[in-house]
Each structure stands twice: as structure tokens, then as C-alpha cells.
Amino acid sequence: MSTYPLSGFRFRVRFAGMNEEADTSFQEVNGLELGVETEDLHEGGAAGFSYRLPKRLKAGELELKRGLPLGSKLSQWVRDALENFEFKPLLVTVELLGENHEPLMTWEAHQAWPVRWALSSFHAEESKVVIETLKLAYAKLRMTQQKNSA
């Protein structure tokens, strides 16, 4: 078992049913998070005391950034949702990779669907790549660590 923290610059994103690697190559992934909503329960006779109780699990929103592609199946899936209101939830898998590109840890965002799309600004005096940002809601997040990792 390694005592070194994992590096986050080798990763892969996969969308169920979309196998085009160029279409799912991202420069940044954010929003792998899971939390617990709570409810405060105030006890009858003790004015200064309350219980904080777990209510339900709440998943975050996955944010993916990449250079803007042309003719992308993934972009069409996002447009179908945001322009035509045709939502088709997918399983989105994010894998943190080791130095030999083997998965070390995997996160599965179940029932993911687009909630936001944005582009970086255009600037006539700079020659930057146009960055597309996709934000996806998901119902639940499952994490697995590979047996031979770390």
C-alpha cells in the first residue's frame, strides 16, 4: 500500500453508450461529491439543545470541461436535453488512472443528465481554445477502489 497521495492529472470519463474517446476527453472534472441532508429536532424542555438527524443522501453536480468539439454525440445529448427538453439519463463513469493508465479508483454517477451548458468567452486578441463546460445532475454516486491500487 502506497503512502503517497494520488495525482489527479490522469483520468478518464465514460458515458454509457458513447464509446468515442475523443468525444469524452476532458481537461477538468469537478463535483464528485456526496453529502447528507440533515434535520434539526429541538427537544421539548431543553431550550439550548437540539438533535441533528440525517435525512437523506444528496449528490452533487458533475462539472466537466473540454475543448469545444464539432459533430459530437455527447454535445447532441446535451442539446436534446437543454433545447428540446428530451432527457435521457446516463451512467457516467470517472476513473482516476495510475501511471500505466490502469484505473485506481472509479466513481459512477448514476442517472446523470444535463442541467447547464456554457462556453468560455471569445477574445479577438487571444488564441485560446474555446472551452465547453457541462454540468450534470446525478441521482447517486458510487465509488470503488481497485484491489491492486495504492
Order of alpha helices (4+ residues) and beta strands (2+ residues): beta-beta-beta-beta-beta-alpha-beta-beta-beta-beta
